[in-house]
Amino acid sequence: MNMNDLKNSKAPVSTVTINKNEFDQQTDNIYEAISIAAKRAVQINSEIKKELLEKLEEFATYSDSLEEVFENKEQIEVSKFYEKLPKPHALAVEEWLHEKIYHRNTDKEAK
């Protein structure tokens, strides 16, 4: 997931109600569906955090005397952009509902 994917995401920024039957349609098990989406949300959060830190590092200026990092205008703008994005769980649910998350049940495959 990159910044363009985040900008173009149609995931809601606020809380929305989702039809349970639509959410668990792929697995026929609501708990399995939630588990898959939750694992994807953790992955998305990690990707966003890594990307944000890389962007902020580009604009960091270091002071030799205080060994302190000062935020500048660009860093603040980047941070504001990421703050306005949908939350990782909303992005994961959006991916799940549009069948963009690959999943398989190894227990069922073994039988």
C-alpha positions as CSV (number, residue, x, y, z in Angstrom):
1,M,0.0,0.0,0.0
2,N,1.4,3.4,-1.0
3,M,0.4,7.0,-0.6
4,N,-1.6,6.9,-3.9
5,D,-3.5,3.8,-2.7
6,L,-4.3,5.7,0.5
7,K,-5.4,8.8,-1.3
8,N,-7.7,6.9,-3.6
9,S,-9.2,4.6,-0.9
10,K,-12.9,4.9,-0.5
11,A,-12.7,3.6,3.1
12,P,-14.8,5.7,5.4
13,V,-13.1,8.1,7.8
14,S,-15.8,7.7,10.4
15,T,-17.6,4.7,11.8
16,V,-20.1,3.0,9.5
17,T,-22.5,0.0,9.9
18,I,-21.7,-3.0,7.8
19,N,-24.1,-5.8,7.0
20,K,-22.9,-8.9,8.8
21,N,-24.1,-11.2,6.0
22,E,-22.0,-9.2,3.5
23,F,-19.0,-9.2,5.8
24,D,-18.9,-12.9,6.5
25,Q,-20.0,-14.0,3.0
26,Q,-16.5,-15.1,1.9
27,T,-15.9,-17.4,4.9
28,D,-19.4,-18.1,6.3
29,N,-17.9,-17.4,9.7
30,I,-18.0,-14.0,11.2
31,Y,-15.1,-14.7,13.6
32,E,-12.9,-15.9,10.8
33,A,-13.8,-12.8,8.6
34,I,-13.0,-10.4,11.5
35,S,-9.7,-12.2,12.3
36,I,-8.6,-11.9,8.6
37,A,-9.5,-8.2,8.5
38,A,-7.8,-7.6,11.8
39,K,-4.6,-9.2,10.6
40,R,-4.7,-7.1,7.5
41,A,-5.3,-3.9,9.6
42,V,-2.1,-4.7,11.5
43,Q,-0.2,-5.1,8.3
44,I,-1.6,-1.8,6.9
45,N,-0.8,0.0,10.1
46,S,2.8,-1.2,9.9
47,E,3.1,-0.1,6.3
48,I,1.6,3.4,7.0
49,K,3.9,3.9,10.0
50,K,7.0,2.9,8.1
51,E,6.0,5.2,5.2
52,L,5.3,8.1,7.5
53,L,8.6,7.7,9.3
54,E,10.5,7.6,6.0
55,K,8.7,10.8,4.8
56,L,9.3,12.6,8.1
57,E,13.0,11.6,8.0
58,E,13.4,13.3,4.6
59,F,12.6,16.7,6.2
60,A,14.4,16.2,9.5
61,T,17.0,18.8,10.4
62,Y,19.4,18.0,13.2
63,S,21.0,20.4,15.6
64,D,24.6,19.6,16.6
65,S,24.4,21.4,19.9
66,L,21.2,20.0,21.3
67,E,21.1,16.7,19.3
68,E,17.4,17.4,18.9
69,V,15.2,17.0,15.8
70,F,13.2,20.1,14.9
71,E,10.0,19.8,13.0
72,N,9.6,22.0,10.0
73,K,6.6,23.0,7.9
74,E,6.9,20.0,5.5
75,Q,6.9,17.5,8.4
76,I,3.8,19.1,9.8
77,E,2.0,18.9,6.4
78,V,3.0,15.2,6.0
79,S,1.7,14.5,9.5
80,K,-1.6,16.2,8.8
81,F,-2.0,14.2,5.6
82,Y,-1.6,10.9,7.5
83,E,-3.9,12.1,10.3
84,K,-6.8,12.7,7.9
85,L,-6.5,9.2,6.3
86,P,-9.0,6.4,7.1
87,K,-7.8,4.3,10.0
88,P,-6.1,1.0,9.2
89,H,-9.1,-1.1,10.3
90,A,-11.4,0.9,7.9
91,L,-8.9,0.3,5.1
92,A,-8.8,-3.4,5.9
93,V,-12.5,-3.7,6.0
94,E,-12.8,-1.9,2.7
95,E,-10.2,-4.4,1.1
96,W,-12.1,-7.3,2.7
97,L,-15.5,-6.3,1.3
98,H,-14.0,-5.8,-2.2
99,E,-12.2,-9.2,-2.0
100,K,-8.7,-7.7,-2.2
101,I,-7.4,-9.8,0.7
102,Y,-6.0,-13.2,-0.1
103,H,-6.9,-15.8,2.5
104,R,-7.1,-19.5,2.9
105,N,-8.1,-21.9,5.6
106,T,-5.3,-24.4,6.0
107,D,-7.5,-26.6,8.3
108,K,-10.0,-27.1,5.6
109,E,-7.3,-27.8,3.0
110,A,-5.8,-30.5,5.1
111,K,-9.1,-32.4,5.3
